[in-house]
Amino acid sequence: MNAPLRRVAISVLVLFTLLIVNVNYIQVVRSDELRKNPSNTRQLVEEYDRERGSIVVAGNEVALSKKTDDRLTYLRQYPGAELYAPVTGYYSLTYGKTGIEEAENDLLSGTDPRLVFRRIADLFTGRDPAGGNVELTLDPAVQKAAMDGLKGVTGAVVALDPKTGAILGLASTPSFDPNQLSSHDPKAIRAYREQLSDDQTTNQAINQRYSPGSVFKVVVSAAALATGKYTPQTPIPAPDKLTLPGTNTTLENFNGESCNGGADQPLIDALTISCNTAFAQLGIDLGEQKIRDMATAFGIDEQGFEMPLEVAPSKLGDIENDAQLGVTSIGQQDVQLTPMQAAMIAAAVANKGRLMKPYLVSQVQAPDLTVIDKTDPEEMSQAVSPEVAGQLTEMMTSVVNNGTGKRARIDGVQVAGKTGTAENAGQDHSWFIGFAPADDPKIAVAVFVRNGGKTGGDISAPVAKSVIQAYLNGQGG
C-alpha cells in the first residue's frame, strides 16, 4: 500500500474510532443526563404516557396523575395547590421537576430499580406501566396552620417530631400554584412562571439561611451548661453596655434596656429576657472552641444533608477575635441558619439531647400499594446530655412563662421556647423556636419571618402557638 492510501486508511480508521467512542459516550456516559433533559421530547412523551405515582399525605393524594384525551396521556394535578407546593414542587412540561417530584422521580415515574419486577410483570401481562407512590410524614393540620400563620409574609415554618425526626410541617411563603406549571399548554406555563418571584420558587425553610439572632443563645447556654461549671442559677455578668474586647465598639441590649440594673443575673434569667450583653460576655468567657463544638453537635457544620430534599448547610462562620466571638454569641456576625436547622436545635433539646435526622418520606409503595421501603429514624448526634437538655428545657420554659416568648403560651400546655430578633440591613428578621408539651415533647417548631419588622416574640411566637395547638389537638392533647 502506497503512502497516500495508507494515510487515507488511517484517517478513516481514526474517524470510525472517534465515531464509536462518541456513540458509546452518548449511549452510556451521557444516557441518564440526556434521558432526564427536559428538552428530550421523546422522553417526555414516554413519561406522560405512563401513569405517574401519587404523593400522599395522611391518606390523601396531594399530587396525582389524571388521564386525558390529549397527545400527552396523563396530566399532573395538585389538589392541595399552594398548601403543599413547597414540598411537592412541580412536574412541568416546560420547566422540569422540583421538590419531591424531582427527588423521588425514579419511584414516581416507575423507573426505580425497586420496581423492576413490576415492570417485567407488566411486559408479560400487558398491564399499563405505572409509577409508585410516595407517602410523606406531613400532618395536614400542622401544614395548614403553618401556611395560614405565614400568610402575607415571606417566611418559613418547620415542625418536627423530636423523638423520630419525622417532618410534621414544612411551610414556605409566598407559595405558588403547581397546577399552573403542570398543564399541557407551554405558553400558559411560561406566562405563569414569568409572574413568579424567586421567593415563591425558593423553599425558605431549607434552601435559605439567615442570621438567627437570639435563638442562638440556646446553643451558647448549652455550651455553658455542658462544662459543668454553670447551672441555670449561676450568676453571670449582665452589664448595661459591653465594650467588645480590643475595640471601641459598645454592645447594648435590645432598645438600650438594662437587664438587671447592670448587676450579675442568673443564667436562666438572662435567657428569659434575652440579655445581649450577658450572652456576648458568656460566649467570650467560654471561648470559641466550646461554642464551635456545641454548634457542630447541634448540626451547624456547613455540611447540609438530604431528606430527600437537599437542605442548605448552616454555618457559624469565621471568628477572628473575641469581639467577633461576642457578637457571634448573640446570633449575629456570620452565624447563618436555615429554619430547618433552627427546628433541629429545639428538637434535640426536646429529645433529651438526641438530635434525630429529619425525614420527609415515611414510606414508598409499588403501584399495587405494596410497601417496598420505609424510613427508619436515624440519630445524627447526642448534642447534649439528658441532664443539660433538662436544664435547657427549664430555661426555655421560663422564656415562655415569664419572658419574651409569652405569646406562645397555650392554656393547659407547658411550652418551652426561645425568641429571636436578628438585625438586618432592612427590617429585622423574627424567629421563634420551641417545643411542647415541655414535660413530654411531641412537636418541635421553628418559625421564621423575613424582615418581620417586629420582635420574634411579637410576630413568630403566635404562629408557633397555632402550629403546636393544631398538632396537639389532632393528637387528643
Secondary structure, 3 states (H helix, E strand, C coil): CCHHHHHHHHHHHHHHHHHHHHHHHHHHHCHHHHHHCCCCHHHHHHHHCCECCCEEECCEEEEEEEECCCCCCEEEECCCHHHCHHHHCCEECCCEECHHHHHCHHHHHCCCHHHHHHHHHHHHHCCCCECCEEEECCCHHHHHHHHHHCCCCCEEEEEECCCCCEEEEEEEECCCCHHHHCCCCHHHHHHHHHHCCHHHHCCCCCCCCECCHHHHHHHHHHHHHHCCCCCCCCEECCCCEEECCCCCCEEECHHHCCCCCCCCEEHHHHHHCCCHHHHHHHHHHHCHHHHHHHHHHCCCCCCCEECCCEECCCECCCCCCHHHHHHHCCCCCCCEECHHHHHHHHHHHHCCCEEECCECEEEEECCCCCEEEECCCCEEEECCCHHHHHHHHHHHHHHHHHCCCHHHCECCECCEEEEEEECCCCCCEEEEEEEECCCCCCEEEEEEECCCCCCHHHHCHHHHHHHHHHHHHHCCC
